[in-house]
Structure formats: structure tokens, C-alpha cells
Amino acid sequence: MAMIRHAVLLLLPALLVACGTTPAPPTTAAPSPAPRARAAAGVPVVVLDPGHNGGNAGAADEIARVVPDGRGGTKPCNTTGTETVTGYAEHAFAFDVARRVARVLTERGVDVRSTRSDDAGVGPCVDRRAATANDARAALTVSIHADSAPAADDRGFHVAVADPALAPSQRGPSLDLARALVAGLEGRGSTPSTYRGEGGLDPRPDLAGLNLARVPAALVECANMRNPGEASVLTDPAGRQRYADGIADGILRTLGR
């Protein structure tokens, strides 16, 4: 009987072909990628932090609640940000530039993460933004903003770092990152601020996201949104790409890539 069963099994494929059918190939589940595989393989993690958010204006109570400022005090969770005289919002500018930076970095093999995934939400609060980079053990984090300067003819970018430093990462590593961002932005044609900081660097004690960061961190104010000339660059996709390329250049320089 065993010999008969064996013969039938041998003849079965031929019988199926003769009947116009073929046996279905065995199915195997596609292997799932290992979570955080790139980070585990030693690929640097960079956290981008596009300032503010599109839903903040409609959530006044939520963004007004206080959170730790990193120096023993408190700050509002977040703010609405500024805008150009024609109504182009800082949150939209920051989110678009961050996406452009992410594309450049990803093409260079960097694991890029963001503190927010769209431009329609609320927050997250500034302390949560810092925690995103800390929890990821990021190689560095960069916040992206645009400014509203005291005078319409004020112009230029500045890069803020936490000062006085509260952690080792806020000393040399954050300063090195800030200097690389200054060089990257200057290399793409932007000029340092005429109204804040010196040579593009702006050490500050009041930015909670920088105070709470335990990885190298800097905040870029790309331009004065109230300056008509700079606003025309900010609202132009090519202009936003120029800022993104400068920021990406600075990050890649810091990573040694």
C-alpha cells in the first residue's frame, strides 16, 4: 500500500498538468524588517524639529499650559509662531523646510525622524520635542524656525544654542553643530543676522527645547519673515530649498558625511 501511495504522489504533478492545472507554489510570509534596523546598524539618527504647528492657533488653552523650561522655571507648551505680511505662516515654512532637509539627509544614509508628522496638529510641547531627540539617542537635533524681528529692515539668519550650558552635549558638541550650520547656510548664500547674535551664533538661556536636550542641539532662525525681501525668498519653493540645503550641509558636516 505504501508503494502505491508513493507512486500516486509521483504521478500527481503530471496528472494536474494534463488536466490544465498546476499546483500552487508554497507560500511563505515576507520577512518583516527589524525595527530600527538602520539605527542598530550604526546609521546616525537625526531629529528635525519644525517649529510650531498648524493647529496651534485653534488650541489656545492647550498651547498656553506651562511645561518645564529646563532651568527651574516654566514656559508655555508652544506658540503659534509668526508670519509674513502676506500671511505665509512660520509653521508652514518650518514644516516644508524640514521635509526638504529630511530628503537630502535620507539620500545620504541618515535615519531622519521628526517631532511632528504633519502641519495640521497641535504642539507637541517644547519639552516633548526635546524628549523625542533624547529618547532616540539622536546624534543631533535641529529646530527649524523663521523670526519676526523688531524692524522690517532687519535681516539674516541666526543659530541659537543653550547658554549657559546645562549638560556636556550643550558645550562643545552643540557649538560645533551651530558653527557647522552657520557655515552651511553661508555657503548657500544666506547672511548672518544684523540684529541678533554675532557672526550668526546666538547663545540663549530661554529656549526650553535646547535647555532640555541631552544630545547636541541647535535652533535655526532662517530669516526675518517681516522683511519684504527675505519674505519673498521664504515664500518661494526654490528659496526654501536653499535654506534646506544649507541646514543639511551643516548637519552632514557635523556627522562627518
Beta strands, then each sheet from edge to edge (+ up, - down):
strand 1: 45-50
strand 2: 66-68
strand 3: 74-76
strand 4: 111-114
strand 5: 140-147
strand 6: 158-162
strand 7: 201-204
strand 8: 217-224
sheet 1: 4+ 1+ 5+ 8+ 6- 7-
sheet 2: 2+ 3-
end
